[in-house]
């Protein structure tokens, strides 16, 4: 017998579970999300599942269409280009907001995460570490609306960046470039170079954008191109 978990807490729990599957690549862009199957798997009614899908739609992780059901959100090349152009503008702003408020503890955490990133070879370890490194750099902000927009952009491009990271982890030259950019950014943050650090971050985002487009055939299916 299915439990009748229909509270907002239950819906949020389902949303968190599905978001984790999407962000870790277990659910791929364009993949169908069937409410009946999810409700059966989670041993609950369809109501919290339906509400969870609506929550994920507001995060940009799920696409809901009348008579077409729910699918993991997917991006076209144009979508990706716009997302990265926006990120190039907004993330340096968020970093600039954060830098004056970063503590020695934040810097120490970034240093420890960077050391782990320099040695990691598995994408399942790389992605959460990369996210932790950058979001620790952003953690001093006092601009919640800006941070919310940036986080949505991260979430909606995560699966594509993950595929790109898988390719990069097998390419020694590319990984060296990524490490060098990370070193430059971290160095500027440590030295509290308020003008330079955001510019380095913008350049890093632009280079990643170019890399994603270069590997487009492996990141988008024929319908997305």
C-alpha positions in Angstrom: 0.0 0.0 0.0 1.4 3.4 -1.0 2.0 6.0 1.7 -0.1 9.1 1.3 2.8 11.6 1.6 1.3 14.7 0.0 2.9 17.5 2.1 5.1 20.2 0.7 8.0 18.4 2.5 7.3 15.2 0.5 7.2 17.2 -2.7 10.5 18.9 -1.9 12.1 15.6 -1.1 11.1 14.2 -4.4 12.3 17.3 -6.2 15.7 17.1 -4.4 16.0 13.4 -5.4 15.2 14.1 -9.1 17.4 17.2 -9.1 20.3 15.0 -7.9 19.7 12.5 -10.7 19.6 15.2 -13.3 22.7 17.1 -12.0 24.7 13.9 -11.7 23.8 12.7 -15.2 21.6 9.7 -14.2 18.7 11.4 -16.0 19.8 12.8 -19.4 18.5 16.0 -21.2 15.3 15.2 -23.0 14.6 12.0 -21.0 10.9 11.4 -20.2 9.8 11.6 -16.6 6.7 9.5 -16.0 4.7 10.4 -13.0 3.1 7.0 -12.5 6.5 5.2 -12.7 8.1 7.7 -10.3 5.2 7.4 -7.8 5.4 3.6 -7.9 9.2 3.7 -7.4 9.0 6.1 -4.5 5.9 4.4 -3.0 3.7 7.5 -2.9 0.8 9.1 -4.7 1.2 11.1 -7.9 0.4 14.4 -6.1 3.9 15.0 -4.5 5.5 13.8 -7.7 3.5 16.2 -9.8 4.3 19.1 -7.4 8.0 18.1 -7.4 8.1 18.3 -11.2 6.6 21.8 -11.0 9.3 22.8 -8.5 12.0 21.5 -10.9 10.4 23.4 -13.8 10.9 26.7 -11.9 14.6 25.7 -11.5 14.9 25.1 -15.2 15.6 21.4 -14.8 12.4 20.0 -16.1 10.2 21.0 -19.1 6.4 20.5 -18.7 4.2 20.6 -21.7 0.4 20.1 -22.1 -0.3 16.6 -23.5 3.4 15.9 -23.7 4.2 15.2 -20.1 7.5 16.0 -18.3 11.0 15.7 -19.7 14.4 16.6 -18.4 15.1 20.1 -19.8 17.5 20.2 -22.8 19.3 23.1 -24.4 19.9 24.0 -28.0 23.3 25.4 -29.0 21.6 28.8 -29.1 20.4 28.3 -25.5 23.9 27.4 -24.4 25.4 30.4 -26.1 23.0 32.8 -24.3 23.5 31.1 -21.0 27.2 31.5 -21.2 27.0 35.1 -22.4 24.8 35.8 -19.3 27.2 33.9 -17.0 30.2 35.9 -18.3 28.4 39.1 -17.1 26.8 37.9 -13.9 29.3 35.6 -12.3 32.1 38.2 -12.2 29.5 40.6 -10.6 28.7 38.0 -8.0 32.4 37.3 -7.3 33.0 41.1 -6.9 30.1 41.2 -4.4 31.6 38.3 -2.5 35.3 39.1 -2.4 35.4 41.8 0.3 33.5 39.5 2.7 35.5 36.3 2.2 37.1 35.0 5.4 40.4 33.3 6.0 38.3 30.1 6.6 36.7 30.5 3.1 40.1 30.9 1.5 41.4 27.8 3.4 38.4 25.8 2.2 39.0 26.9 -1.4 42.6 25.9 -1.1 41.7 22.4 0.2 39.1 21.9 -2.6 41.5 23.1 -5.2 44.1 20.6 -4.1 41.5 17.8 -4.4 40.5 19.1 -7.9 44.1 19.1 -9.1 44.4 15.4 -8.4 40.9 14.1 -9.3 40.4 12.0 -12.4 36.7 10.9 -12.0 33.9 13.1 -13.2 31.6 12.1 -10.3 34.2 13.6 -7.9 35.2 16.5 -10.2 31.8 18.1 -10.6 30.8 18.6 -7.0 34.3 19.7 -6.1 34.3 22.2 -9.0 30.9 23.5 -7.8 32.1 23.8 -4.2 35.3 25.7 -5.2 33.3 28.3 -7.1 30.4 28.6 -4.7 32.8 29.1 -1.8 34.3 32.0 -3.8 30.7 33.4 -4.1 29.7 32.7 -0.5 30.5 36.2 0.8 27.9 37.8 -1.4 25.0 39.9 -0.1 23.0 39.7 -3.4 20.6 36.8 -3.1 18.7 37.5 -6.3 21.9 37.6 -8.3 23.1 34.4 -6.7 19.7 32.7 -7.4 20.0 33.6 -11.1 23.6 32.3 -11.3 22.6 29.1 -9.6 19.8 28.5 -12.1 22.3 29.0 -14.9 24.6 26.5 -13.3 21.8 23.9 -12.9 20.5 24.2 -16.4 23.9 23.7 -18.0 25.2 21.1 -15.5 24.6 18.0 -17.6 26.5 19.6 -20.6 29.4 20.8 -18.5 29.5 17.3 -17.0 29.9 15.7 -20.4 32.5 18.2 -21.3 34.4 17.5 -18.0 34.4 13.8 -18.9 36.1 14.6 -22.1 38.5 17.1 -20.5 39.6 14.6 -17.8 40.9 12.4 -20.6 42.8 15.2 -22.3 46.0 16.1 -20.4 46.5 19.4 -22.3 43.0 20.6 -21.6 43.2 19.7 -17.9 46.5 21.6 -17.6 44.7 24.7 -19.0 41.9 24.3 -16.5 44.3 23.9 -13.6 46.2 27.0 -14.7 43.0 29.1 -14.9 42.0 27.8 -11.4 45.4 28.8 -10.0 45.1 32.2 -11.5 41.7 32.8 -10.1 42.6 31.5 -6.7 45.7 33.6 -6.6 43.8 36.7 -7.4 41.2 35.9 -4.7 43.9 35.2 -2.1 45.6 38.6 -2.9 42.2 40.3 -2.8 42.6 41.7 -6.3 39.1 42.9 -6.6 39.4 44.1 -10.2 41.5 41.2 -11.6 39.7 38.2 -10.1 36.3 38.9 -11.8 38.1 39.4 -15.1 39.9 36.1 -14.8 36.6 34.4 -14.0 35.0 35.9 -17.1 37.8 34.7 -19.2 37.5 31.2 -17.7 33.8 31.1 -18.5 34.4 32.3 -22.0 37.0 29.5 -22.7 34.6 26.9 -21.3 31.9 28.2 -23.5 34.2 27.8 -26.5 35.1 24.3 -25.5 31.5 23.3 -25.2 30.8 24.5 -28.7 33.8 22.7 -30.0 32.5 19.5 -28.6 29.0 20.2 -29.7 28.4 17.0 -31.6 29.1 15.0 -28.5 27.0 17.2 -26.2 23.8 17.7 -28.2 21.7 15.3 -30.2 20.6 16.0 -33.7 17.4 17.7 -32.6 19.3 20.2 -30.4 21.7 21.4 -33.1 
